[in-house]
């Protein structure tokens, strides 16, 4: 019974942990829908020839500026660029801090948000969403030679490295782990390599991004949560034709392999479905 309660608690914690991949306020409480701009029509975008996109520009590898050139790039940037091209328009980006990004959408500063916005029940009440273009989960990461951990139940009594301000810390505690506080992912990996902790819990995308850059054979994914996080393009409520057009574009990009190609470029794996 103890393990079953732990797993249920972990699932609840995962829902919180995956509520939004960006650090910061979890809107829609960052602006409120009252007094917001009306729905964006597809005709308006086609007439303008531009799809205006809200994104952070500081959220690697999803939306960031390249070293050297300074060009805006990233997984989300390339996906929405490709979507706009399929719609016959050009994507124009408005860089906005995460805490203000939903308020900017509501005020009509941009037509959509492409910034790893997770589809939660609360957000669905306030905004409309495209179909997902990113699917992720929570993972346990251990040393490659660790055969003692293959499930969340196995964390009971083990030591994990977690940021105390992260919901992954809650997931670790619910799983019965002893938590070693760290400041972030990089420190967690260091403690793993030194054998000072048994595991760490984080988002799968964080792991894949790290491995794409570092190729660290000394660590591995030991277990994955059953519940997934799905990120999609967010638009103002009632923008039905716009959502349909984005979905059609995403379907075409998925069918011809473009989404998988962009995923492989940034993560070394297809995270688009």
Secondary structure, DSSP 4 states (H G I P E B T S, - for coil): -HHHHHHHHHHHHHHHHTS-SSSS--TTTTT-STT---PPPHHHHHHHTEEEEEE-S-BTTTBEEPTTT--EESHHHHHHHHHHHHTTSEEEEEE--HHHHHHHHHTTS-SEEEEEEE--HHHHHHEEE---SEEEEEEEEEETT--S-SSSGGGTT-EEEE-TTSHHHHHHHHTTPEEEE-SSHHHHHHHHHHTS-SEEEEEHHHHHHHHHHH--TTEEEEEEEEEEEEEEEEEETT-HHHHHHHHHHHHHHHHTTHHHHHHHHHHSS----
